[in-house]
Amino acid sequence: MEFESKLIPIMREGVAIIKVIFYKKLKNYLVQEYPDQDKIYINKLSGAIINELFGTPNTEERFAFFAEENKRYIDHELMNICHEFDDMLIPLTDALRVQFLCDHQEGVKSASILTRAQELNILLVDREVPLPSNFMKLVRELGYEFNILVSREVVEN
């Protein structure tokens, strides 16, 4: 039980890193898609899309209002993820599944998030559920690539 209590926060941190990587990629994409919008709007839209995908809406009033006001754009961009971010489908699939497994261990029912991701063609159904070590290896590789994590080589030198 103690192992699980230590593993879940580590896995959730991995999910958060995948979300940050996707946020960076999504922002760059949305700047091109919404050239008339300012940086603040793009940042909020990116966050709202990720929150919707992972079933973690920001309940702070200004963000909840933004999400409601821009629901049409959020839904539109969610449908585009499978076409525009095929390089992120494996990390997103793994992160969504790991989040579900962590939620399940903590008694949170979140299967609807996986169902929605499958309906949006984001969830790669044929992909096996990742083992913790494989998921964290993917997280580390992407984290280093996107300069979110500092590689060991940089730290050691």
N, C-alpha and C positions, 0 to 999 in steps of 0.2 A: 504494500500500500504506500509506503514511503517513497518507493521508486516512482510510482505513478504520480504522486504529489509533486515530485521534482520534474518529471518528464512533461507534464501538461504545460507548465509555464514556458518551458523551453520550446515546445512545439508551437505554442501560441505566439511566441516571439518570432519563430520562423514564418508563421502566417503573416504577421505584421510586416516582416521584411518583404515578402512577396507583394503585399499591398502597396508598400512604398515604391517598389520597382514599377509596378503597374501604374501607380499614380504618376510617376515621372514620364513614362511612355504615353500615357493617356493625355497628360497636359500638352505634350509636344504635338500630338495628333489633333487635339481640340483647338489649338491655336490656329492650325491650318483650316479646320472646318468652320470656325467662327471668327473670321478675321476682324469683324467689327466689334468684338467684345474685348473688354479690358482684362488684364491679368487676374484681377480679383474674381471676376465672373468665371474665368476658365478654371481657377483654383477651386472655387466652390462647386462648379459643375463636375470637375474631376472627382472631388471628394464625395459628392452626392451619388455619382455613378457607382463608385466602389462600395460605398455604404449600402446601396441598394443591392448590389450583387452579393455581398457578404451578409446581408440581413442585419446590418448594424447601423440603423439610421441615427443621425445626430439629433437628439431631442431638444437641443438648445433652440430656443424660439426662432432666432434669426436664420438658423440653418434649416430647421423644419419648414419654415415659411418659404425659403429659397427652393427646397426640394419640391414642395407642393406647387409652387409657382412655375417650376421648370420640369414638371413631371413628364411632359410630352418629349422634351429633349433628352431627358434621362432615359426614358424607355426606348427612344430611337437609338441612342448610342449603345445601350445594352444589347440591342439586336444586331448592332454592327461589330461587336467585339469579335465574334467568330470569324468575320471576314477580314477585319482590319488588324487583328492581333493574333494571327495564327501561331506566332512564335511564343505567345504567352499562354496558350491553351494548356500545355502540360503543367507549368507552374500554377496556373489558376485552378486547374482540376485538382492537383495535389493539395493546394492550400485549402480549397473548399472542403475536401474530404477530411483533411487533418482537423480543420475547425469543427466539422461535424463530429468526429471522433472525440475531440476534447469536450465539446458540448455534451455529448452522450455520457462521458465519464462523470461530468458534473451535473447530470440530471436535466440538462436543457434539451428540449425537443427542437431540432433545427433541420429535419429532413426536407422540409419545404424549400429550403435554400438550395439543396442539391437538385430537387425536382425542377425548380425554376431555372437553374443553370443548365440543366439538361434540355429544357424546352428552348432555351436561347442558343443551343448548340455550342455552349462553352465547355460543358462537362464532357470529357472524353470517356464515355461509358466503358469502352473496351480496355482502358488503362487500369492496371491493377492498383489497389489501394497501396500507397507507399509505406514502407517500413520507416520507422522514425529515423534511422541512420541514413537511408536513401533520401528522405525528404530534407534532412538537415544538410546533406552534401549538396543537393540542388540549391538550397537556400544560400549556402556559403559561396558556391560558384557564381550565382547571379549577384549576390551581395558584393563580391569583389569586383565583378565586371561593371557594376553600376556605381562603384565607389560609395556604397552604403556601409560595407564592412572593409576594414583595413586588412590586407592580406598578411599572413604570418611573415612572409619574406620581407615586407616593408618594416614590420615591427622589429624583426631580428637584425636588420642592417642598420 
